[in-house]
Every structure is written in C-alpha cells, then in structure tokens.
Amino acid sequence: MTRDVAITGYLLVLVLGLVLFLLPRRWPDIWVPLSEITGMLWENRAARLTLVLFCWWFGWHFLMDG
Amino acid sequence: MRVASAPGLKSLFVAGVQWWTVTMAQDSRAGRVGSAVQSRLTTGSLAVLVLAGGFHLGRGAPVDGATYLALAAIIFISEHQGSKQSERSGLRQWPALTATGPWLWVAVVLLGTALAMLPLGNGLAIALLALGALMVLLAWRQPARRSRSDHVHRNAVRRTFLAWSLLVLYLCAWELGMFFSDHYHPQGASTYPPLTDLVEPAFQQPFTRWLATVTWLGACALVLRARRGKETVGEP
C-alpha cells in the first residue's frame, strides 16, 4: 500500500509533465514549449555543464552499482 | 562509489532548481537575459557542483565527489580567466554533437551494449569517466545566443518556466520525502522506495540493464544535441 502511494507520486509527475508538454500545442499564446525553457538554461555554460554532469552521473551511479 | 539515494545530492538539486526558478523568473520580468542573470546562473551552478562534490566526498564516494569538484574548478577557472573575446573566439572552435544521421543511434546502441554486457571490470569505471569527459567537452562550446524577439511572449515564458519549476520541485520534495520515510521507517527498506531504488533494479538483469543503459546513453545524446541542430552562426 505504502509502496503504491510512493509510485503514484512519481506517476503524477509523469502525467503533469505530459500535460505541461502538450499545453503549448493547444494554447501557444499562453504556454511556450519546453524547448524554449531548456534553451534559456542551455545558453549558460555553467548551467549547461551542470545539467550534463547530472545526466552522466545517473549512468555512472547505476552502472557502477549494478 | 556507491552513493545510492544520496540525500545531499537531492537537496542540492532542489537548491539548484530553486536558484534557477528565482533567477529565471527575474529574467522573465526583465524581459531579457542580462549579464547579471548569467552571472547568477554561473554562481548558482558552481555552488551546486561544489556542494554536491562535498557531500559525495563526505559520504565516501571519492570519485563522484572529485568529479563534481573538478568540473566546478574547471568552470571557475574558465569563468575567471575568460572574456567576451575568448567566448566569441570559442564559439565555433569547440567540437559539438551536431550529427543527425542514424550512425549516432547505432553508436549509442553499440556503446550501450558494450557498457552493459561486456565484463569490463575496472575498465567500466575508466570507460564511464572517459565518456563523462567527452560529454563535458561536447557541451563546452557556447551556442549562438538566440534572438530576443521571442520575449514578446515573456509572460508565457515566465508562466511556463514557473510551472515546470514547480513540477521539478514537487518531484524533488517527493523523492526526499520517500527517501527519509524509507530510511527511517521501522519496517525497513523499500517501504517508501525513492525513485533511485525503483530504477536500480532495471540495471540488475542483463536485458533490462542493456535497455536502461542504451536509454540513458540516448538521453545523454539528446541532451548534448539540444539546440545544436538549430544552431546558426550569429552574435554570441
């Protein structure tokens, strides 16, 4: 039961993320695509490299543990 | 090297997201990305890297900690010594992942297969560290700055950014809640599994390990290709 609650919380993130992803297609004047947001972060080198390192770290972490 | 569900890293991620939320919200109100905003982004990112590295070292993950701290040092030195001139001159000089052909995905599958299936031993750590260094190198090049004409919709940008930030903050809060609930629950582990514990089994069985590794490498390639396909020569 408690495990289901935990997983439901993560599934909610997926659902809400999908909604936010699709909103700009329906109301482009109110919402902008996710690529617009990530592009703003991507223009800063430190932020960009931090994102890349976190992305790499996930693979490092799980592969070395496995 | 084992730092499963490191709470420090998650806390730092939350702090980083909060930093970006405030910074970019201010940016949206201003209607432009100025040097002050860029400076705050750089400082915040460096703080996240240093704190993450410190936590990893403190939790007995020296390689992880050294990796974060090394990147922080490299960025700090680069920003300290860098200038707008060097930024411009470096715009088109660094390599970047601009490939769009199928060979990229073939390479992702082949590399993922090797990393997941071959008995590399200590070579796995070396290969992953080399891959990390390559990713940093590919992400180093400063992309051409975009036109600011799209900030006519700055309210939409601000609204969207805040919505995504709230979602990420919720994810971080949930992850932290699950971690501490699971960690201190009297019935033991896996009562409230954090996301890392839910994902980790995918790297245990051969096929799922291969699939997860290829998926991870594919995601890395997509991140590195972000905006590269649209990159045009312009004012930095």
Interface residues (C-beta under 8 A of the other chain):
Chain A: T2 R3 V5 A6 I7 G9 Y10 V13 L16 G17 L20 L23 P24 D29 I30 W31 V32 L34 S35 E36 I37 T38 G39 M40 L41 W42 E43 N44 R45 A46 A47 R48 L49 T50 L51 V52 L53 F54 C55 W56 W57 F58 G59 W60 H61 F62 L63 M64 D65 G66
Chain B: M1 R2 V3 A4 F13 G16 W20 M24 D27 V33 Q38 L41 T42 G44 S45 L46 V48 L49 D64 T67 Y68 L71 I75 S78 E79 L115 A116 L124 A125 L128 L129 L131 G132 M135 V136 A139 W140 Q142 P143 R145 R146 D150 H153 A156 V157 R159 T160 F161 A163 W164 L167 Y170 L171 W174 M178 S190 T191 Y192 P193 P194 L195 T196 L198 V199 E200 A202 F203 Q204 R209 A212 T213 W216 L217 A219 C220 V223 L224 A226 R227
